[in-house]
Amino acid sequence: MDREKLKKLIKWFDCKFYLKKYKDLVNCNVKTEEEALLHFLNNGIVENRNFQFVNGLTFEWEFYMEIYPELSSHGILNKHQ
């Protein structure tokens, strides 16, 4: 994942929650916010690990479309598709 996308995602991902919930990550040298997010994206999703957005934020499809603009070339143009 490129650095710009990672910077945007870190603003939404509650890294403190993720690291507190999964204490085993410290043994894997996952300590920083960036490392926590990368772990979730690369491993946590397939391991069915839970996450939460910071400050109770919810999924924002506009933000998702901003991160993945290539979706529009596949006909995904709004939250209903």
C-alpha positions as CSV (number, residue, x, y, z in Angstrom):
1,M,0.0,0.0,0.0
2,D,1.4,3.4,-0.9
3,R,2.3,5.9,1.9
4,E,-0.5,8.4,1.0
5,K,-3.2,5.7,1.4
6,L,-1.7,4.5,4.6
7,K,-1.6,8.1,6.0
8,K,-5.3,8.5,5.2
9,L,-6.3,5.1,6.7
10,I,-4.4,5.7,10.0
11,K,-6.6,8.7,10.7
12,W,-9.6,6.3,10.8
13,F,-8.2,3.1,12.3
14,D,-8.1,2.9,16.1
15,C,-4.6,1.5,16.5
16,K,-4.7,1.8,20.3
17,F,-7.8,-0.4,20.5
18,Y,-6.2,-3.0,18.1
19,L,-3.0,-3.2,20.1
20,K,-4.8,-3.3,23.4
21,K,-7.2,-6.1,22.3
22,Y,-4.5,-8.2,20.6
23,K,-1.6,-8.3,23.1
24,D,0.1,-11.1,21.1
25,L,1.1,-8.5,18.5
26,V,3.8,-7.2,20.8
27,N,5.5,-10.6,20.4
28,C,5.4,-10.0,16.6
29,N,7.1,-6.6,17.0
30,V,3.9,-4.7,16.2
31,K,4.1,-1.6,18.3
32,T,3.4,1.5,16.2
33,E,0.2,2.8,14.7
34,E,1.5,2.1,11.2
35,E,2.6,-1.4,12.1
36,A,-0.8,-2.1,13.7
37,L,-2.7,-1.0,10.6
38,L,-0.4,-2.9,8.3
39,H,-0.9,-6.0,10.4
40,F,-4.6,-5.7,10.3
41,L,-4.6,-5.2,6.5
42,N,-2.2,-8.0,5.8
43,N,-3.2,-10.5,8.5
44,G,-5.9,-9.3,10.9
45,I,-8.7,-9.4,8.3
46,V,-8.1,-13.0,7.3
47,E,-7.7,-13.9,11.0
48,N,-11.1,-12.4,11.7
49,R,-9.6,-9.9,14.2
50,N,-11.9,-7.1,15.2
51,F,-11.1,-3.4,14.8
52,Q,-12.9,-0.1,15.4
53,F,-12.8,3.3,13.9
54,V,-11.4,6.2,16.0
55,N,-13.8,8.3,18.1
56,G,-16.8,6.2,17.0
57,L,-16.5,7.1,13.4
58,T,-18.5,5.0,11.0
59,F,-17.7,3.7,7.5
60,E,-17.7,6.5,5.0
61,W,-18.1,5.4,1.5
62,E,-16.9,8.7,0.1
63,F,-13.6,8.3,1.9
64,Y,-13.4,4.7,0.6
65,M,-13.9,5.9,-2.9
66,E,-11.2,8.5,-2.4
67,I,-8.8,5.8,-1.3
68,Y,-9.7,3.4,-4.1
69,P,-10.7,5.6,-7.1
70,E,-10.3,2.6,-9.4
71,L,-13.6,1.4,-8.2
72,S,-15.4,3.9,-10.4
73,S,-13.9,2.2,-13.5
74,H,-15.7,-1.0,-12.3
75,G,-19.0,0.8,-12.2
76,I,-19.0,1.4,-8.4
77,L,-20.1,5.0,-8.2
78,N,-22.0,5.3,-4.9
79,K,-22.7,3.5,-1.6
80,H,-25.6,1.5,-3.1
81,Q,-23.5,-0.4,-5.6
